[in-house]
Amino acid sequence: MSKYNELYNKIKKEIIGGQLNEGTKLASVRKAAFIYNVSRTTVQNAYFALAADGFIISEPQSGYYVSYRRAKHTEEKQQNACNKILYDFKSGNADKNSFEFDLWRKYMKNALRCDEKLLSYGEPQGEYELREMLSDYIREKRNVISSPNRIVIGAGHQSLLGILCSLIEKRGSVSFPDKSFIQGAALFRDYGFKINYRYKDAEIIYVSPSHMTVLGDVMPNKRRIELVNLSAKNKSLIIEDDYESDFLYNSMPAPSLHALAGGENVVYISSFSNLLLPSIRISFMVLTEELAEKYEKNIYRYNQTAGKTEQLALCQYIRDGHLKMQIRKTRRFYTAKTKQFAFMLAKEFQNAKIDISENALKIIMTVPFAKSTDIFEKNGISVLYENTENNCLKLIFNTSSVPQKDFAGAIQALKSSVR
Amino acid sequence: MSKYNELYNKIKKEIIGGQLNEGTKLASVRKAAFIYNVSRTTVQNAYFALAADGFIISEPQSGYYVSYRRAKHTEEKQQNACNKILYDFKSGNADKNSFEFDLWRKYMKNALRCDEKLLSYGEPQGEYELREMLSDYIREKRNVISSPNRIVIGAGHQSLLGILCSLIEKRGSVSFPDKSFIQGAALFRDYGFKINYRYKDAEIIYVSPSHMTVLGDVMPNKRRIELVNLSAKNKSLIIEDDYESDFLYNSMPAPSLHALAGGENVVYISSFSNLLLPSIRISFMVLTEELAEKYEKNIYRYNQTAGKTEQLALCQYIRDGHLKMQIRKTRRFYTAKTKQFAFMLAKEFQNAKIDISENALKIIMTVPFAKSTDIFEKNGISVLYENTENNCLKLIFNTSSVPQKDFAGAIQALKSSVR
């Protein structure tokens, strides 16, 4: 640890521990250098960082003072972060057993051997060979007819939506299925678009047909067709986020809007985060012909965000057929987990109403509840919940990141929280 | 190759080869399925893709027609891409010998072994341990006083500037040092900011002090101080892009604006693309205290774009002292290359004026020239040039991606182009 860091930690500890109270003036830089036997620069750097992190404030022409209110805020935040969550039903992180790490490592190692390719900046649009592979892949899987030239790769949906915003000149109105996709709405708003939640009036309709709400509802075929017809009539643009379309449990696989619309007026967007690993950040979108032309004309404006090594690894991984196997495996694995946990819940909470979402990734349990909801975190459980009428609580469990061996413990912790 | 792809390539070849002329009507889907002995879906898919790539157009209620004008455009583009560039003095790609691949592979392999870490989404702000490391690193190197909480990591400058745009509520005016940073200006414009090139009137001043123009000019200290004072007086925000600050050759290392301003009103932004590999896309920015607070409040809006594996690898690579060594090595290596090529140019073009840029990454050669500049590409040379007065041409060479063993050949190709 650098000297500056040592001093920073020492003073921070004194502030949090209460030895240095609100408003206490710190020693001057000169004096502190003498006291702690370090250089003035070290003291200056430590003071700067303490101020940056909110533990002290600088009064011009006077000196540095302890700012306890802000220190307390920072301390609480740090403590909250330490508050150990044992059963995380919220994050959607992956289960270790859902993914063959050794196989992926093999592909990454192969990609890392492509010295020549790694010496250059990547193609702004994404590596051509991966776009070619994706084009074939979504044609076969979702009947989305595309071509490498119409596919843009990026590190996550947000990067891609940023590009999309820059391609749409008219800053019209955008609708979202519900208020849960905060990031998307905020991005469009920042670019000057107007947000509404009535798709019938919107010039741009953002929709995730396999995940319409936080409960994972799937859009019925009838509504899909209505939506595509409406978009054709109004010449509105559909942005189809195909999130979780690989996870269908109660319902039959539904056609993509892109296929239903014959590729007209639909931008298709998808990713691999919940099929492979959340830390592999590769999303892609299929532009309409018009938007693809515009993108090509303005290509000098864009840089690629997704890592080249991971793009090359993913391409070969798909080419060798592993993605298809991984999809089957992931679906089977997570469906089994959801069912198992739902079964255990039903056994222990006999007065609760328990449902499995259409995509089999979520369990919705409604149960009588009159306590403070803080109890869950206190008992080490992180879970989404909504208050409902009649003093009931609706709990939404995503079991993906909780290993099966922890299910029994989680049920016990839930029992002591709910009863 | 899929059947659809075979058919696509077959028809494309006939269009480019001229067997199918402008306006020729293609066989109907039914007929083509019969002719080529494939399914109708295969034909439909091939036609769709040909239309998407601009080789044919669809006339509703009539059929598909060859669109030769667009096909020609596509063909030319494809041919241009094939036009072999032997000596690339333009791209800024890395030289194989500037980087120890085996060492980097070792760090990537170690990072890929962190199974637990790769199971979760990364921190939106970037991995904490890397932010901590960067905070120490830039303090030591550029006297930029920061803290992990004020650093945001992202895949490239563009992602970070997008976040910055969303944090600045007032869509005021932004100035750039010259017109070469098209991507930045376009991004700010898309977010509703006004662009000008007079920094004195701007509310936001974008500046890259070690790379003021395409020639790599360095901002003198006197102007740095003036700029910082102006920003303090006008309460304008400086965005300091520290691009190429590691490469100084003719001038003394200059202090960062962030340090000169005592961290007030300056957002510092930097990356590792030209120190390590262009394909490692990790940039970072240091926010002001005010912007960092705003970022923290809105953190749910952002996702991380930089890959987690590469972040973890880079962190350990810096921790083990390799970045510092790499900087020294890269600087020495590229300076030597630039000098060597400048020497060779001076020997062969005795009537030319030859200068080395301040950062020793570019050579500027002004030489009498009366031909068409197409000659360079024809002779396999890719180079930036500007016409000057008196029938002279100013050529700007970046030797980074041309191996030293190719220098003699490049000089010969240049001689036959210029003389």
Chai-1 contact restraints between the chains, C-beta under 6 A:
chainA,res_idxA,chainB,res_idxB,connection_type,confidence,min_distance_angstrom,max_distance_angstrom,comment,restraint_id
A,S2,B,D136,contact,1.0,0.0,6.0,A-B,restraint_1
A,N45,B,I145,contact,1.0,0.0,6.0,A-B,restraint_2
A,F48,B,I145,contact,1.0,0.0,6.0,A-B,restraint_3
A,A49,B,S147,contact,1.0,0.0,6.0,A-B,restraint_4
A,A52,B,S147,contact,1.0,0.0,6.0,A-B,restraint_5
A,A52,B,R150,contact,1.0,0.0,6.0,A-B,restraint_6
A,D53,B,S147,contact,1.0,0.0,6.0,A-B,restraint_7
A,D53,B,N149,contact,1.0,0.0,6.0,A-B,restraint_8
A,N93,B,L119,contact,1.0,0.0,6.0,A-B,restraint_9
A,N93,B,S120,contact,1.0,0.0,6.0,A-B,restraint_10
A,A94,B,L119,contact,1.0,0.0,6.0,A-B,restraint_11
A,F101,B,D115,contact,1.0,0.0,6.0,A-B,restraint_12
A,R105,B,L112,contact,1.0,0.0,6.0,A-B,restraint_13
A,M108,B,L112,contact,1.0,0.0,6.0,A-B,restraint_14
A,L112,B,R105,contact,1.0,0.0,6.0,A-B,restraint_15
A,L112,B,M108,contact,1.0,0.0,6.0,A-B,restraint_16
A,D115,B,F101,contact,1.0,0.0,6.0,A-B,restraint_17
A,L118,B,L277,contact,1.0,0.0,6.0,A-B,restraint_18
A,L118,B,S279,contact,1.0,0.0,6.0,A-B,restraint_19
A,L119,B,N93,contact,1.0,0.0,6.0,A-B,restraint_20
A,L119,B,A94,contact,1.0,0.0,6.0,A-B,restraint_21
A,S120,B,N93,contact,1.0,0.0,6.0,A-B,restraint_22
A,S120,B,P278,contact,1.0,0.0,6.0,A-B,restraint_23
A,Y121,B,P278,contact,1.0,0.0,6.0,A-B,restraint_24
A,D136,B,S2,contact,1.0,0.0,6.0,A-B,restraint_25
A,I145,B,N45,contact,1.0,0.0,6.0,A-B,restraint_26
A,I145,B,F48,contact,1.0,0.0,6.0,A-B,restraint_27
A,S147,B,A49,contact,1.0,0.0,6.0,A-B,restraint_28
A,S147,B,A52,contact,1.0,0.0,6.0,A-B,restraint_29
A,S147,B,D53,contact,1.0,0.0,6.0,A-B,restraint_30
A,N149,B,D53,contact,1.0,0.0,6.0,A-B,restraint_31
A,R150,B,A52,contact,1.0,0.0,6.0,A-B,restraint_32
A,A155,B,A155,contact,1.0,0.0,6.0,A-B,restraint_33
A,A155,B,T305,contact,1.0,0.0,6.0,A-B,restraint_34
A,G156,B,N303,contact,1.0,0.0,6.0,A-B,restraint_35
A,G156,B,T305,contact,1.0,0.0,6.0,A-B,restraint_36
A,Q158,B,N303,contact,1.0,0.0,6.0,A-B,restraint_37
A,S159,B,T305,contact,1.0,0.0,6.0,A-B,restraint_38
A,G162,B,G162,contact,1.0,0.0,6.0,A-B,restraint_39
A,S166,B,D190,contact,1.0,0.0,6.0,A-B,restraint_40
A,Q183,B,R301,contact,1.0,0.0,6.0,A-B,restraint_41
A,A186,B,R301,contact,1.0,0.0,6.0,A-B,restraint_42
A,D190,B,S166,contact,1.0,0.0,6.0,A-B,restraint_43
A,G192,B,G192,contact,1.0,0.0,6.0,A-B,restraint_44
A,L277,B,L118,contact,1.0,0.0,6.0,A-B,restraint_45
A,P278,B,S120,contact,1.0,0.0,6.0,A-B,restraint_46
A,P278,B,Y121,contact,1.0,0.0,6.0,A-B,restraint_47
A,S279,B,L118,contact,1.0,0.0,6.0,A-B,restraint_48
A,S279,B,K308,contact,1.0,0.0,6.0,A-B,restraint_49
A,E289,B,A52,contact,1.0,0.0,6.0,A-B,restraint_50
A,R301,B,Q183,contact,1.0,0.0,6.0,A-B,restraint_51
A,R301,B,A186,contact,1.0,0.0,6.0,A-B,restraint_52
A,N303,B,G156,contact,1.0,0.0,6.0,A-B,restraint_53
A,N303,B,Q158,contact,1.0,0.0,6.0,A-B,restraint_54
A,T305,B,A155,contact,1.0,0.0,6.0,A-B,restraint_55
A,T305,B,G156,contact,1.0,0.0,6.0,A-B,restraint_56
A,T305,B,S159,contact,1.0,0.0,6.0,A-B,restraint_57
A,T305,B,T305,contact,1.0,0.0,6.0,A-B,restraint_58
A,G307,B,G307,contact,1.0,0.0,6.0,A-B,restraint_59
A,G307,B,E310,contact,1.0,0.0,6.0,A-B,restraint_60
A,K308,B,S279,contact,1.0,0.0,6.0,A-B,restraint_61
A,E310,B,G307,contact,1.0,0.0,6.0,A-B,restraint_62
